[in-house]
C-alpha cells in the first residue's frame, strides 16, 4: 500500500541573499527578528513563529534570484510600518487596503530587505 504525501506545514523558508552578514544585520536590527544561530558556510537562521527563516547565498549562478515574498502578520500595520520606517527600512508602498473580507479587512505594505528581496507586512483587521 502506498502512503499519500500531502505537504501541509512549512518548517523553514530559505531566502537567497548576496551578503549574509549584511542581511543578518537587517533582519535582526531593522526588522527586530530573533536571531537563532549562524552556521558555516554562511548560513543565518531566525525564529519566525513555528517556522525557521534561513538566509544563505545562492548555491550556484543559476540560482541567483530573489526569493518569495514573505508576508509578516502584524496586529497593527500602521504601528509596524512606522517602527520599520524609523529603523531605516525602505518601503515600496504605505499600508493600504487590499481586500474587504466577510470578517476582516486585509491590509498590506510591501518593503525591501538589504538584498532587494520584497517582503510584506499584513494585518487582518477585524470589522468593528
N, CA, C and O of each residue as an XYZ file, in Angstrom:
512
protein
N       0.839     -1.177      0.000
C       0.000      0.000      0.000
C       0.888      1.246      0.000
O       1.833      1.340      0.784
N       0.588      2.180     -0.863
C       1.356      3.411     -0.978
C       0.727      4.495     -0.113
O      -0.468      4.771     -0.222
N       1.550      5.116      0.762
C       1.062      6.214      1.587
C       1.043      7.487      0.774
O       1.966      7.763      0.008
N      -0.007      8.258      0.942
C      -0.130      9.541      0.271
C       0.744     10.571      0.976
O       0.885     10.542      2.199
N       1.309     11.450      0.225
C       2.101     12.549      0.774
C       1.334     13.835      0.516
O       0.957     14.131     -0.618
N       1.113     14.581      1.559
C       0.459     15.874      1.431
C       1.236     16.912      2.204
O       1.367     16.808      3.424
N       1.749     17.901      1.523
C       2.515     18.947      2.192
C       1.553     19.903      2.877
O       0.648     20.440      2.238
N       1.743     20.119      4.174
C       0.797     20.943      4.905
C       1.448     21.929      5.867
O       0.783     22.855      6.334
N       2.722     21.756      6.174
C       3.353     22.617      7.167
C       4.736     23.036      6.695
O       5.530     22.206      6.252
N       5.012     24.309      6.792
C       6.334     24.809      6.424
C       7.217     24.772      7.656
O       6.836     25.294      8.704
N       8.384     24.167      7.550
C       9.322     24.104      8.658
C      10.393     25.178      8.564
O      10.879     25.674      9.581
N      10.763     25.538      7.322
C      11.810     26.532      7.132
C      11.613     27.196      5.784
O      11.211     26.550      4.815
N      11.893     28.469      5.726
C      11.863     29.225      4.480
C      13.272     29.728      4.230
O      13.895     30.310      5.118
N      13.775     29.508      3.026
C      15.116     29.967      2.656
C      14.998     31.205      1.777
O      14.233     31.232      0.813
N      15.763     32.217      2.125
C      15.788     33.450      1.349
C      17.200     33.633      0.814
O      18.150     33.703      1.593
N      17.353     33.711     -0.523
C      18.692     33.925     -1.082
C      19.144     35.362     -0.860
O      18.384     36.305     -1.082
N      20.386     35.518     -0.422
C      20.961     36.845     -0.193
C      22.369     36.880     -0.788
O      23.004     35.837     -0.945
N      22.843     38.051     -1.111
C      24.194     38.193     -1.639
C      25.228     38.362     -0.541
O      26.363     37.903     -0.673
N      24.837     39.025      0.550
C      25.744     39.301      1.656
C      25.056     38.841      2.948
O      24.181     39.534      3.468
N      25.448     37.685      3.459
C      24.784     37.083      4.621
C      24.925     37.962      5.863
O      23.960     38.116      6.612
N      26.099     38.541      6.099
C      26.288     39.393      7.275
C      25.397     40.628      7.213
O      24.764     40.994      8.202
N      25.351     41.262      6.056
C      24.511     42.457      5.891
C      23.039     42.089      6.070
O      22.297     42.808      6.739
N      22.614     40.971      5.474
C      21.221     40.541      5.596
C      20.881     40.153      7.028
O      19.781     40.440      7.500
N      21.813     39.503      7.729
C      21.591     39.140      9.130
C      21.359     40.389      9.963
O      20.444     40.428     10.785
N      22.174     41.398      9.757
C      22.014     42.654     10.490
C      20.661     43.295     10.181
O      20.003     43.819     11.081
N      20.248     43.256      8.926
C      18.965     43.842      8.529
C      17.809     43.135      9.234
O      16.981     43.789      9.867
N      17.744     41.814      9.132
C      16.633     41.060      9.717
C      16.635     41.170     11.247
O      15.570     41.232     11.863
N      17.805     41.195     11.854
C      17.925     41.287     13.313
C      17.661     42.714     13.797
O      16.820     42.925     14.670
N      18.370     43.687     13.240
C      18.353     45.045     13.777
C      17.218     45.906     13.248
O      16.630     46.681     14.002
N      16.907     45.787     11.989
C      15.855     46.632     11.420
C      14.478     46.015     11.554
O      13.511     46.712     11.860
N      14.378     44.692     11.325
C      13.072     44.045     11.436
C      12.787     43.561     12.851
O      11.639     43.267     13.185
N      13.824     43.474     13.688
C      13.635     43.062     15.071
C      13.368     41.576     15.238
O      12.769     41.166     16.232
N      13.803     40.759     14.278
C      13.598     39.317     14.379
C      14.644     38.702     15.299
O      15.756     39.216     15.420
N      14.276     37.588     15.951
C      15.185     36.920     16.883
C      16.132     36.008     16.115
O      15.714     35.036     15.486
N      17.420     36.346     16.183
C      18.448     35.551     15.514
C      18.708     34.302     16.342
O      18.968     34.389     17.542
N      18.638     33.140     15.699
C      18.856     31.881     16.403
C      20.318     31.483     16.411
O      20.903     31.263     17.472
N      20.922     31.389     15.208
C      22.313     30.984     15.120
C      22.821     31.196     13.709
O      22.049     31.356     12.763
N      24.136     31.193     13.593
C      24.822     31.265     12.311
C      25.605     29.977     12.163
O      26.189     29.481     13.126
N      25.616     29.437     10.954
C      26.334     28.183     10.700
C      27.156     28.343      9.427
O      26.719     28.981      8.469
N      28.347     27.759      9.428
C      29.142     27.800      8.210
C      28.536     26.871      7.176
O      27.926     25.879      7.575
N      28.652     27.105      5.925
C      29.389     28.221      5.300
C      28.442     29.360      4.935
O      27.903     29.368      3.828
N      28.228     30.303      5.814
C      27.430     31.480      5.502
C      25.935     31.263      5.549
O      25.222     31.656      4.625
N      25.451     30.647      6.604
C      24.016     30.477      6.803
C      23.620     31.210      8.077
O      24.370     31.209      9.053
N      22.444     31.834      8.073
C      21.968     32.552      9.240
C      20.497     32.207      9.444
O      19.708     32.238      8.499
N      20.129     31.876     10.698
C      18.790     31.385     10.984
C      18.070     32.278     11.985
O      18.670     32.780     12.935
N      16.761     32.468     11.755
C      15.919     33.312     12.591
C      14.657     32.580     12.999
O      14.152     31.729     12.267
N      14.146     32.925     14.195
C      12.851     32.423     14.644
C      11.769     33.244     13.968
O      11.841     34.472     13.915
N      10.779     32.556     13.459
C       9.671     33.214     12.769
C       8.405     32.433     13.117
O       7.839     31.742     12.270
N       7.966     32.551     14.371
C       6.848     31.731     14.843
C       7.296     30.281     14.904
O       8.339     29.974     15.481
N       6.530     29.409     14.324
C       6.892     27.993     14.299
C       7.726     27.642     13.075
O       8.086     26.481     12.879
N       8.030     28.627     12.260
C       8.823     28.429     11.044
C      10.198     29.049     11.258
O      10.319     30.101     11.886
N      11.222     28.405     10.741
C      12.575     28.962     10.815
C      12.878     29.628      9.475
O      12.561     29.080      8.418
N      13.489     30.801      9.520
C      13.902     31.530      8.328
C      15.406     31.372      8.168
O      16.163     31.642      9.100
N      15.841     30.936      6.991
C      17.265     30.752      6.724
C      17.702     31.721      5.626
O      17.093     31.779      4.558
N      18.763     32.479      5.900
C      19.374     33.350      4.901
C      20.635     32.656      4.410
O      21.438     32.177      5.211
N      20.809     32.601      3.093
C      22.007     31.957      2.550
C      22.289     32.489      1.150
O      21.402     32.974      0.447
N      23.556     32.377      0.778
C      23.942     32.738     -0.590
C      23.408     31.682     -1.541
O      23.326     30.513     -1.163
N      23.036     32.057     -2.777
C      22.584     31.058     -3.745
C      23.674     30.002     -3.956
O      24.865     30.311     -3.917
N      23.256     28.767     -4.176
C      24.205     27.662     -4.299
C      24.889     27.613     -5.655
O      25.849     26.860     -5.823
N      24.440     28.367     -6.598
C      25.077     28.397     -7.911
C      24.603     29.612     -8.675
O      23.617     30.236     -8.283
N      25.287     29.969     -9.769
C      24.929     31.178    -10.511
C      23.516     31.119    -11.088
O      22.879     32.158    -11.263
N      23.024     29.928    -11.382
C      21.679     29.799    -11.925
C      20.613     30.078    -10.871
O      19.457     30.335    -11.206
N      21.001     30.026     -9.596
C      20.046     30.219     -8.520
C      20.108     31.618     -7.928
O      19.467     31.884     -6.911
N      20.859     32.507     -8.539
C      20.997     33.876     -8.039
C      19.754     34.675     -8.410
O      19.763     35.449     -9.367
N      18.699     34.481     -7.653
C      17.433     35.171     -7.891
C      16.874     35.643     -6.568
O      17.352     35.263     -5.500
N      15.869     36.467     -6.655
C      15.225     36.923     -5.433
C      14.253     35.859     -4.954
O      13.738     35.068     -5.745
N      14.010     35.848     -3.659
C      13.162     34.836     -3.053
C      11.688     35.159     -3.174
O      11.292     36.139     -3.805
N      10.892     34.315     -2.556
C       9.452     34.525     -2.498
C       9.147     35.705     -1.587
O       9.966     36.082     -0.749
N       7.981     36.276     -1.756
C       7.560     37.351     -0.876
C       7.082     36.725      0.426
O       6.183     35.884      0.426
N       7.686     37.140      1.533
C       7.261     36.680      2.846
C       6.317     37.727      3.420
O       6.654     38.910      3.475
N       5.143     37.295      3.846
C       4.168     38.201      4.450
C       4.211     38.016      5.964
O       3.899     36.939      6.473
N       4.595     39.064      6.674
C       4.678     39.016      8.125
C       3.383     39.561      8.719
O       3.037     40.725      8.514
N       2.671     38.706      9.460
C       1.418     39.105     10.092
C       1.741     40.003     11.286
O       2.562     39.653     12.134
N       1.086     41.162     11.343
C       1.264     42.096     12.454
C      -0.117     42.496     12.985
O      -1.090     42.513     12.231
N      -0.205     42.820     14.285
C      -1.511     43.184     14.846
C      -1.954     44.599     14.483
O      -3.153     44.864     14.393
N      -1.005     45.512     14.274
C      -1.319     46.905     13.932
C      -0.358     47.367     12.837
O       0.776     47.747     13.127
N      -0.801     47.337     11.602
C       0.093     47.582     10.476
C       0.655     49.004     10.475
O       1.819     49.204     10.125
N      -0.149     49.989     10.859
C       0.360     51.369     10.855
C       1.512     51.526     11.839
O       2.506     52.188     11.539
N       1.379     50.917     13.011
C       2.445     50.984     14.017
C       3.697     50.253     13.528
O       4.807     50.772     13.654
N       3.524     49.052     12.972
C       4.664     48.283     12.460
C       5.349     49.041     11.325
O       6.577     49.090     11.257
N       4.559     49.623     10.445
C       5.085     50.403      9.319
C       5.949     51.560      9.819
O       7.073     51.749      9.353
N       5.420     52.332     10.768
C       6.164     53.485     11.278
C       7.427     53.055     12.004
O       8.470     53.693     11.861
N       7.349     51.983     12.780
C       8.517     51.481     13.501
C       9.621     51.076     12.537
O      10.785     51.418     12.744
N       9.261     50.345     11.477
C      10.263     49.913     10.499
C      10.800     51.089      9.688
O      11.986     51.120      9.358
N       9.947     52.048      9.368
C      10.425     53.268      8.695
C      11.476     53.961      9.562
O      12.522     54.379      9.065
N      11.190     54.079     10.866
C      12.117     54.727     11.792
C      13.440     53.975     11.881
O      14.469     54.571     12.199
N      13.425     52.675     11.602
C      14.651     51.864     11.624
C      15.376     51.891     10.276
O      16.399     51.227     10.110
N      14.860     52.643      9.330
C      15.533     52.776      8.045
C      15.124     51.756      6.999
O      15.812     51.600      5.991
N      14.016     51.057      7.217
C      13.550     50.081      6.225
C      12.960     50.829      5.029
O      12.216     51.795      5.201
N      13.293     50.383      3.830
C      12.830     51.009      2.582
C      11.534     50.340      2.127
O      11.522     49.152      1.803
N      10.449     51.105      2.105
C       9.142     50.588      1.708
C       8.846     50.870      0.245
O       9.229     51.907     -0.298
N       8.161     49.933     -0.377
C       7.661     50.096     -1.746
C       6.393     50.936     -1.723
O       6.152     51.745     -2.619
N       5.582     50.732     -0.683
C       4.349     51.482     -0.540
C       3.937     51.540      0.926
O       4.451     50.798      1.763
N       3.008     52.428      1.212
C       2.475     52.560      2.566
C       1.379     51.514      2.771
O       0.895     50.931      1.801
N       0.983     51.273      4.018
C      -0.114     50.331      4.245
C      -1.360     50.754      3.463
O      -1.740     51.925      3.430
N      -1.970     49.762      2.844
C      -3.165     50.038      2.046
C      -4.112     48.842      2.096
O      -3.691     47.702      2.290
N      -5.377     49.125      1.919
C      -6.406     48.100      1.935
C      -6.299     47.273      0.656
O      -6.307     47.814     -0.450
N      -6.198     45.962      0.822
C      -6.082     45.053     -0.320
C      -7.424     44.397     -0.623
O      -7.813     44.265     -1.784
N      -8.136     43.981      0.445
C      -9.407     43.292      0.225
C     -10.305     43.425      1.443
O      -9.845     43.374      2.584
N     -11.595     43.596      1.179
C     -12.601     43.575      2.235
C     -13.175     42.172      2.267
O     -13.781     41.715      1.299
N     -12.978     41.490      3.393
C     -13.472     40.125      3.551
C     -14.742     40.158      4.403
O     -15.136     41.215      4.895
N     -15.376     39.005      4.574
C     -16.598     38.938      5.382
C     -16.362     39.348      6.830
O     -17.176     40.061      7.417
N     -15.244     38.897      7.408
C     -14.995     39.129      8.833
C     -13.884     40.129      9.119
O     -13.728     40.573     10.257
N     -13.108     40.489      8.097
C     -11.982     41.386      8.322
C     -11.583     42.089      7.027
O     -12.024     41.728      5.936
N     -10.740     43.096      7.185
C     -10.146     43.782      6.032
C      -8.674     43.410      5.988
O      -8.003     43.398      7.020
N      -8.173     43.107      4.803
C      -6.771     42.745      4.631
C      -5.991     43.980      4.200
O      -6.264     44.579      3.160
N      -4.997     44.351      5.038
C      -4.120     45.483      4.767
C      -2.712     44.955      4.509
O      -2.275     44.004      5.156
N      -2.004     45.573      3.564
C      -0.645     45.161      3.225
C       0.233     46.395      3.040
O      -0.245     47.481      2.710
N       1.530     46.195      3.262
C       2.552     47.200      2.949
C       3.803     46.419      2.547
O       4.264     45.550      3.287
N       4.343     46.731      1.382
C       5.488     45.989      0.858
C       6.776     46.772      1.078
O       6.805     47.997      0.965
N       7.847     46.032      1.396
C       9.137     46.661      1.656
C      10.254     45.748      1.159
O      10.010     44.618      0.736
N      11.489     46.261      1.218
C      12.647     45.530      0.707
C      13.627     45.233      1.828
O      13.793     46.029      2.752
N      14.276     44.073      1.734
C      15.356     43.787      2.671
C      16.653     44.348      2.099
O      16.639     45.026      1.071
N      17.754     44.071      2.750
C      19.052     44.613      2.326
C      19.515     44.045      1.001
O      20.439     44.588      0.395
N      18.897     42.962      0.528
C      19.287     42.313     -0.727
C      18.284     42.574     -1.837
O      18.353     41.939     -2.889
N      17.352     43.497     -1.625
C      16.283     43.853     -2.560
C      15.244     42.753     -2.754
O      14.530     42.745     -3.757
N      15.153     41.823     -1.799
C      14.028     40.893     -1.792
C      12.815     41.651     -1.272
O      12.908     42.381     -0.286
N      11.670     41.476     -1.943
C      10.460     42.125     -1.469
C       9.839     41.291     -0.353
O       9.742     40.067     -0.448
N       9.421     41.985      0.709
C       8.732     41.388      1.845
C       7.470     42.205      2.082
O       7.264     43.236      1.443
N       6.627     41.746      2.996
C       5.384     42.487      3.227
C       4.943     42.393      4.680
O       5.217     41.415      5.376
N       4.255     43.436      5.111
C       3.514     43.411      6.363
C       2.061     43.144      5.994
O       1.579     43.625      4.968
N       1.367     42.381      6.823
C      -0.056     42.154      6.582
C      -0.817     42.221      7.899
O      -0.364     41.720      8.928
N      -1.980     42.849      7.841
C      -2.878     42.871      9.001
C      -4.252     42.445      8.533
O      -4.774     42.954      7.541
N      -4.823     41.517      9.249
C      -6.202     41.115      9.029
C      -7.012     41.820     10.113
O      -7.197     41.293     11.210
N      -7.490     43.018      9.789
C      -8.181     43.873     10.752
C      -9.641     43.472     10.859
O     -10.393     43.578      9.890
N     -10.048     43.003     12.054
C     -11.453     42.593     12.213
C     -12.399     43.766     12.035
O     -12.064     44.905     12.362
N     -13.581     43.478     11.513
C     -14.602     44.530     11.403
C     -15.065     44.904     12.793
O     -15.244     44.045     13.656
N     -15.253     46.174     12.997
C     -15.701     46.651     14.311
C     -17.112     47.139     14.234
O     -17.669     47.580     15.239
